[in-house]
Amino acid sequence: MDVLVEVCAALDVHKDQITACVRRWASTGRKRTSDVRTFSTMLADLREMRQWFEAEGVTVVGMEATGVYWKPVWYELEDADRFELKLLNPTHVKAVSGRKTDVRDAVWLARLVECDMVDASFVPPREIRELRDVTRYRRRILEERSREVQRLQKLLEDAQVKLGSVVSDINGVSARLILNALCDGERDPDVLADVLHLTSRDRSWFVSDRI
């Protein structure tokens, strides 16, 4: 395989440990050598690893997208602005018989990177990543809010409180007033109905006779 990257690095990233491999030409210039080191995922070690890459003249760094553990490593190397970073999809990196250790994983990834045989996944710019995190978090909150409303509806139905039959929004202002009254111990359908100024026909739907 033709070598397209003179000096490259590859990372095998785990939760607490990173195995890094730097591939470059030997002093004779006839073969490629691998220098493998292990770092922790603490910020001080990440900076030490970045300084090592800079000293070695690394131009391309590849790493597999392992859960969320790759992100702190990516952010630290991204700040250096000296490396072309490649986030590799694990499914695109073919398994090789006998690769059972982190060192062999790192060396294999480095060999793929130096020959430019892997496609990098798209990683948006920092501003877009931050915006995406905010919008995703907002969506999760809204989804959780909807689930809580559904739980409230189920609880009321189990208690035979037909609040959903007389209000359009069980989480609206009127419904909240009635729920507050129920929590305060009010059980008189007429009193509860007065909160909404309901007609006499709707009052019979409001609270079951069993309450």
FENUR-V626673 format. One line per field, one symbol per residue. burial: I if it has 16 or more other ideal C-beta (glycine too) atoms within 10 Angstrom, else O. Layout:
# FENUR-V626673
burial=???
This chain:
# FENUR-V626673
burial=OOOOIOOIIIIIIOOOOIIIIIIIOOOOOOOOOOOIOOIOIOOOOIOOIIOIIOOOOIOIIIIIIIOOIIOOIIOIIOOOOOIOIIIIOOOOIOOOOOOOOIIIIIIIIIIIIIOIOIOIOOIOOOOOOOOOOOOOOOOOOOOOOOOOOOOIOOOIOOOOIIIOOIIOOIOOOIIOOIIOIIOOOOOOIOOIIOOIOIOOOIIOOIIOOOO
